[in-house]
Amino acid sequence: MNDAVALPSPSAFRSSVRRDDAVPMWLGLAGGFVLPMIAAALYATYEISMRSPWLEQTRQLGYVWLLGELLLILHAARRGFTVRAVWATLPRWVRTSLALFLSTFWISSAFVSRHPDFSLGLTIGWALQLLFAAALAHLVATVPVARLAEVWRGFALGLAALALAIAVHFTWLPAALRGWEREIDWGNAIPGFISVRLFGSWCGAVLALLTGVAWRAEGDARRQRVLHLAIALAFGMMFWSGTRAALLGWLCVLPVAWVMAGRPRSYAMLTTLLAYLLAAAALAILLQPYGHPAFTFSDLFDPSINQSVDTFSSGRLTFWKSALAVSRGYPMLGSGAGSCWWLVPLDGHYHVQPHNALVQFLLNWGVIPTLPALALLAGGIWAAHRKAHAKRALLPFVLMLDCLLVMSLFDGMLHFAQFVMLIVACLAICLAPRGTSATLDR
């Protein structure tokens, strides 16, 4: 019997390397440009919800993003991805936690929720997110670590395209709306996003990613200039949105970057970039649309509003207390995914999520599924930071992850599909198993 192994030809090897090196580019284009623009085209509205109930349902459940993830899973399956193979490589504690979570987190959505169709839709989305993470880890495992950060180009292009789409949407009004600008709820009119705050959170996450890329960039002056302009765009749009959680998240990742990677490689980050950011903030203030209060940080300095922590946080403390009070009625398995929308009122209104990840988990899933979910999340965060400390090319993804997690304490980053996608993608990229070949570590 001939036991010789047939090696690929040099040309086939070069083709494979080129294909794997291109993975970050198309991942960035798909996740940062294509999916946001599809969502912007489908969900362009001047109201708090879409006029079509079916279309609004797809928006709330994140069908655009989940479909994109499904396509990636199918692509990974063609490249050899199997759930069985991934399961076999997981540590025992991870398999145990996953098994406990997957066997319990859906029960209340199916049997307790007042709207099981909506709750189960969110539940299926979570299962797909986990499968997406495993498939993505499989795809990036053979990509050189130094090439992974190239996803930034697609996200920067996506922000520029969104800026253009917003400008058109805010100025070229339908005939029925002309002359009624000040009666439109501009805070809910961002194409593709349910509110301006969620748009600002997206900008904050992209800003953290770009900051990590620029932190390690050196040499090519033209590339640095393009990076700095992209950072200024993300910062300016975040500032324009008036999203305090995004600003806080970005500020929190700056010391993380310094601790993990030392000072920025380029001195221009401390000089030229700072000037760009100040200019972007000034322009954002000038471009406040129609004087709408949603697009401003000015209430930070309003003494009539900031009389207590609760008023400063837009009533979040009261909201969280109310949600936790309701969750005590469903302690073990929760009241069903998305149940905040019909169980927890705030000032006479209902919100689809309680603006805090931990409160959300306890309300939706209860203690039994929440404990393994938190164990998996904490273990993944810890491992991702260790990987990034050893391979600093992963810094952009750790910064994006940390920014999203900070924001999840104040908004629905672990509820809405596009943000869950970013979180699990950052974890998958950092934790993907890689060989010992030097080509993967360069």
C-alpha positions as a printed Julia matrix, in Angstrom:
442×3 Matrix{Float64}:
   0.0    0.0    0.0
   1.31   3.43  -0.9
   1.15   5.65   2.22
   2.55   8.75   0.55
   0.51  11.93   1.04
  -0.22  13.9   -2.11
   0.83  17.52  -1.5
  -0.91  20.39  -3.29
   0.97  22.05  -6.11
   2.64  25.42  -5.4
   0.06  27.21  -7.57
  -2.82  25.55  -5.7
  -1.23  26.54  -2.4
  -0.83  30.15  -3.51
  -4.45  30.21  -4.66
  -5.59  28.88  -1.27
  -3.55  31.47   0.6
  -4.94  34.29  -1.53
  -8.46  33.03  -0.93
  -7.99  32.79   2.84
  -6.32  36.2    2.98
  -9.37  37.68   1.27
 -11.73  36.38   3.97
 -11.4   39.5    6.19
 -12.1   41.77   3.24
 -15.38  40.11   2.27
 -16.37  39.65   5.92
 -15.99  43.39   6.44
 -17.9   44.2    3.27
 -20.72  41.79   4.13
 -21.12  42.69   7.81
 -20.17  46.35   7.67
 -21.54  47.47   4.31
 -23.92  45.05   2.55
 -26.14  44.05   5.5
 -26.49  47.6    6.92
 -27.38  48.95   3.49
 -29.97  46.22   2.88
 -31.49  47.05   6.28
 -31.41  50.77   5.44
 -33.28  50.13   2.19
 -35.89  47.86   3.78
 -36.45  49.82   6.98
 -36.53  53.46   5.89
 -39.24  55.09   7.99
 -40.16  58.42   9.6
 -42.06  56.74  12.44
 -41.21  54.64  15.47
 -42.22  51.47  13.62
 -42.8   50.28  10.07
 -46.31  50.68   8.7
 -46.29  47.03   7.64
 -46.64  44.8   10.74
 -44.88  41.96   8.91
 -41.95  44.19   7.98
 -41.75  45.5   11.54
 -41.64  41.91  12.8
 -38.68  41.15  10.53
 -36.95  44.3   11.78
 -37.43  43.43  15.45
 -36.27  39.84  14.94
 -33.29  40.9   12.82
 -34.08  38.77   9.77
 -31.62  40.64   7.52
 -28.72  39.93   9.85
 -29.75  36.36  10.6
 -30.06  35.61   6.89
 -26.54  36.92   6.38
 -25.32  34.64   9.17
 -27.15  31.67   7.67
 -25.41  32.24   4.33
 -22.05  32.3    6.09
 -22.89  29.05   7.92
 -23.76  27.38   4.61
 -20.52  28.66   3.07
 -18.54  27.33   6.03
 -20.24  23.93   5.65
 -18.95  23.81   2.08
 -15.49  24.5    3.5
 -15.66  21.54   5.89
 -17.42  23.02   8.91
 -19.41  20.52  11.02
 -21.04  20.99  14.41
 -19.78  17.6   15.57
 -16.15  18.52  14.9
 -16.5   21.81  16.76
 -18.27  20.17  19.7
 -15.45  17.63  20.06
 -12.84  20.38  20.43
 -14.64  22.28  23.19
 -13.47  21.97  26.82
 -15.74  19.89  29.03
 -16.98  22.86  31.07
 -17.97  24.67  27.86
 -19.9   21.62  26.59
 -21.65  21.3   29.95
 -22.58  24.99  30.07
 -23.77  24.97  26.46
 -25.86  21.85  27.02
 -27.53  23.36  30.09
 -28.2   26.66  28.32
 -29.52  25.15  25.09
 -31.78  22.73  26.91
 -33.47  25.4   29.05
 -33.37  28.92  27.55
 -36.28  28.3   25.15
 -38.75  26.77  27.6
 -40.37  29.98  28.84
 -40.6   31.35  25.29
 -42.57  28.27  24.24
 -44.76  27.75  27.32
 -44.88  30.98  29.39
 -44.65  33.89  26.95
 -47.83  35.78  26.09
 -46.53  36.0   22.51
 -44.72  32.71  21.87
 -44.32  33.36  18.14
 -42.25  36.49  18.79
 -40.38  34.96  21.74
 -39.5   31.8   19.83
 -38.35  33.95  16.91
 -35.83  35.63  19.2
 -34.87  32.24  20.64
 -34.17  30.75  17.21
 -32.07  33.82  16.5
 -29.88  33.09  19.52
 -29.34  29.5   18.41
 -28.35  30.74  14.95
 -25.94  33.25  16.47
 -24.09  30.46  18.29
 -23.9   28.41  15.1
 -22.66  31.48  13.24
 -19.88  31.98  15.78
 -18.68  28.4   15.34
 -18.81  28.66  11.53
 -16.94  31.97  11.53
 -14.22  30.55  13.79
 -13.81  27.7   11.29
 -13.45  30.14   8.36
 -10.89  32.45   9.97
  -8.77  29.68  11.5
  -6.47  29.6    8.46
  -6.29  33.37   7.95
  -3.02  35.05   9.03
  -3.77  36.93  12.22
  -2.21  40.11  10.89
  -4.7   40.15   8.01
  -7.84  39.86  10.13
  -8.06  43.56  10.92
  -8.63  44.28   7.22
 -12.34  43.99   8.0
 -12.13  47.66   8.97
 -12.33  48.75   5.34
 -15.82  47.29   4.88
 -17.09  48.83   8.12
 -15.65  52.25   7.25
 -17.23  52.07   3.79
 -20.52  51.07   5.4
 -20.48  54.12   7.71
 -19.83  56.43   4.77
 -22.71  54.85   2.86
 -25.0   55.16   5.89
 -24.07  58.83   6.25
 -25.15  59.4    2.65
 -28.35  57.4    3.13
 -29.24  59.37   6.26
 -28.57  62.7    4.53
 -30.87  61.73   1.66
 -33.54  60.36   4.0
 -33.51  63.49   6.18
 -33.65  66.01   3.33
 -35.47  64.47   0.35
 -38.79  63.96   2.08
 -41.81  62.34   0.45
 -44.36  64.87  -0.77
 -46.77  63.96   2.03
 -44.18  64.95   4.65
 -42.83  68.18   3.18
 -43.44  71.1    5.46
 -43.94  68.83   8.5
 -40.27  68.3    9.43
 -40.6   69.37  13.06
 -43.48  66.94  13.69
 -41.52  63.92  12.49
 -39.84  61.85  15.18
 -36.35  62.19  13.74
 -34.9   60.14  16.59
 -36.55  57.06  15.06
 -35.95  57.94  11.41
 -32.44  56.52  10.91
 -32.67  54.12   7.92
 -32.07  50.55   9.1
 -31.98  51.32  12.83
 -34.87  51.32  15.28
 -33.59  54.46  17.0
 -30.8   57.0   16.74
 -29.29  55.53  19.92
 -28.85  52.13  18.29
 -27.27  53.84  15.3
 -24.9   55.64  17.67
 -24.06  52.32  19.31
 -23.17  50.87  15.9
 -20.91  53.88  15.27
 -19.31  53.39  18.71
 -18.55  49.72  18.0
 -17.02  50.56  14.61
 -15.07  53.41  16.24
 -13.56  50.97  18.75
 -12.57  48.58  15.94
 -10.94  51.38  13.93
  -9.16  52.66  17.04
  -7.59  49.23  17.56
  -6.42  49.12  13.95
  -4.92  52.62  14.1
  -3.32  51.91  17.49
  -0.99  49.38  15.88
  -0.62  51.09  12.49
   2.72  52.53  11.49
   4.65  53.33   8.37
   2.41  54.02   5.38
   1.34  57.65   5.83
  -1.47  57.39   3.28
  -3.01  54.37   5.04
  -2.81  56.16   8.39
  -4.5   59.23   6.93
  -7.35  57.11   5.57
  -7.67  55.38   8.95
  -7.77  58.69  10.79
 -10.46  60.01   8.46
 -12.49  56.83   9.03
 -12.11  57.24  12.8
 -13.2   60.87  12.55
 -16.26  59.81  10.55
 -17.23  57.18  13.14
 -16.6   59.56  16.04
 -18.48  62.39  14.36
 -21.53  60.23  13.61
 -21.5   58.85  17.15
 -21.29  62.4   18.5
 -24.06  63.51  16.12
 -26.3   60.74  17.48
 -25.82  61.94  21.06
 -25.31  58.36  22.28
 -23.76  58.59  25.73
 -23.34  54.82  26.13
 -21.28  54.69  22.93
 -19.04  57.55  24.06
 -18.56  55.83  27.42
 -17.8   52.49  25.76
 -15.16  54.05  23.51
 -13.52  55.92  26.38
 -13.39  52.68  28.39
 -11.49  50.79  25.67
  -8.7   53.37  25.39
  -6.97  52.28  28.63
  -7.53  48.65  27.61
  -5.61  49.32  24.4
  -2.79  51.01  26.33
  -2.48  48.16  28.84
  -2.58  45.42  26.2
  -0.46  47.01  23.47
   1.41  49.93  25.03
   1.27  53.43  23.59
   0.11  53.9   19.99
   2.79  53.1   17.44
   2.12  56.33  15.56
   2.54  59.66  17.35
  -0.07  61.07  14.95
  -2.79  59.36  17.01
  -2.04  61.81  19.81
  -1.77  64.87  17.57
  -3.33  64.8   14.09
  -6.11  62.39  15.04
  -7.1   64.52  18.01
  -7.55  67.51  15.7
  -9.68  65.36  13.38
 -11.91  64.32  16.29
 -12.43  67.88  17.47
 -13.35  68.94  13.94
 -15.76  66.0   13.62
 -17.46  66.89  16.91
 -17.84  70.53  15.87
 -19.33  69.51  12.52
 -21.71  67.1   14.28
 -23.02  69.93  16.46
 -23.59  72.14  13.43
 -25.47  69.35  11.63
 -28.0   68.68  14.4
 -31.15  67.92  12.35
 -34.07  70.32  12.73
 -33.03  71.19  16.28
 -34.23  67.79  17.48
 -33.14  67.14  21.12
 -32.33  63.46  20.45
 -29.2   64.53  18.56
 -27.35  66.3   21.33
 -25.29  65.76  24.47
 -26.43  69.14  25.84
 -28.77  67.56  28.39
 -25.65  66.37  30.2
 -25.29  69.93  31.45
 -28.96  70.66  32.15
 -29.4   70.91  35.95
 -33.17  70.48  35.65
 -32.63  67.03  34.12
 -29.6   65.84  36.05
 -31.06  66.07  39.54
 -30.51  62.37  40.25
 -28.8   59.31  38.85
 -32.16  58.06  37.62
 -33.01  61.2   35.64
 -29.44  61.37  34.31
 -29.83  57.8   33.04
 -33.18  58.57  31.36
 -35.1   56.58  33.96
 -33.04  53.41  33.57
 -32.76  52.71  37.3
 -36.53  52.75  37.65
 -36.86  50.62  34.53
 -34.35  48.04  35.79
 -36.03  47.85  39.19
 -39.41  47.29  37.55
 -38.03  44.6   35.25
 -36.31  42.8   38.12
 -39.51  42.97  40.16
 -41.36  41.26  37.3
 -38.57  38.69  36.89
 -39.05  37.57  40.49
 -42.38  36.16  39.39
 -40.55  33.89  36.9
 -37.32  33.13  38.79
 -36.08  29.85  37.34
 -36.86  29.91  33.59
 -37.99  33.48  32.97
 -41.01  34.97  31.22
 -39.94  34.45  27.6
 -37.66  36.28  25.19
 -38.73  39.86  24.52
 -41.29  39.82  27.34
 -40.21  43.28  28.48
 -42.31  44.55  25.57
 -45.56  43.58  27.29
 -44.66  43.12  30.96
 -42.59  46.15  32.01
 -43.99  49.66  31.4
 -41.86  52.81  31.69
 -43.8   56.1   31.91
 -46.75  54.47  30.21
 -44.66  53.04  27.36
 -43.25  49.57  26.72
 -39.78  48.8   25.41
 -38.76  45.58  23.7
 -35.72  45.17  25.98
 -34.79  46.53  29.42
 -31.56  48.32  28.38
 -29.32  46.09  30.48
 -28.01  42.67  29.48
 -28.12  41.06  32.92
 -31.64  42.31  33.64
 -32.67  41.11  30.19
 -31.3   37.6   30.77
 -32.97  37.23  34.16
 -36.31  38.52  32.87
 -36.3   36.51  29.64
 -34.54  33.28  30.64
 -34.49  33.12  34.44
 -31.65  31.97  36.67
 -31.13  28.46  35.27
 -30.21  29.47  31.68
 -28.61  32.76  32.74
 -25.9   31.17  34.88
 -24.37  29.03  32.1
 -24.82  31.91  29.63
 -22.81  34.24  31.88
 -20.21  31.52  32.47
 -19.76  31.09  28.71
 -19.61  34.85  28.13
 -17.13  35.47  30.95
 -14.95  32.56  29.87
 -14.97  33.76  26.28
 -14.1   37.34  27.26
 -11.21  36.17  29.44
  -9.85  33.85  26.76
 -10.22  36.52  24.05
  -8.17  38.99  26.07
  -5.48  36.4   26.71
  -5.31  35.61  22.99
  -5.14  39.3   22.1
  -2.37  39.87  24.62
  -0.34  37.11  22.97
  -1.29  38.12  19.4
  -1.74  41.88  19.41
  -3.11  41.89  15.88
  -6.37  40.81  17.57
  -6.52  44.1   19.51
  -9.21  45.71  17.27
 -11.64  42.87  17.95
 -11.09  42.96  21.71
 -11.71  46.7   21.72
 -14.92  46.31  19.71
 -16.01  43.5   22.04
 -15.32  45.53  25.17
 -17.09  48.6   23.78
 -20.18  46.55  22.96
 -20.19  44.93  26.4
 -19.97  48.32  28.14
 -22.87  49.57  26.02
 -24.84  46.39  26.82
 -25.12  47.64  30.4
 -27.24  50.55  29.13
 -28.9   49.31  25.93
 -29.85  46.23  23.9
 -26.5   45.1   22.53
 -27.34  41.54  23.61
 -30.88  41.77  22.29
 -30.73  43.15  18.74
 -29.39  40.74  16.14
 -26.83  43.06  14.52
 -25.09  43.75  17.82
 -25.18  40.14  19.0
 -23.62  39.32  15.62
 -20.75  41.72  16.29
 -20.18  40.36  19.8
 -20.09  36.69  18.83
 -18.01  37.52  15.72
 -15.35  39.25  17.86
 -15.25  36.25  20.2
 -15.09  33.8   17.3
 -12.24  35.65  15.58
 -10.22  35.87  18.79
 -10.85  32.28  19.9
 -10.58  30.52  16.52
  -8.18  27.57  16.78
  -5.02  28.29  14.84
  -2.08  26.16  13.84
   1.49  26.74  14.91
   2.65  27.8   11.46
   4.39  31.12  11.45
   2.27  32.19   8.52
  -0.78  32.24  10.76
   0.89  34.39  13.39
   2.56  36.99  11.22
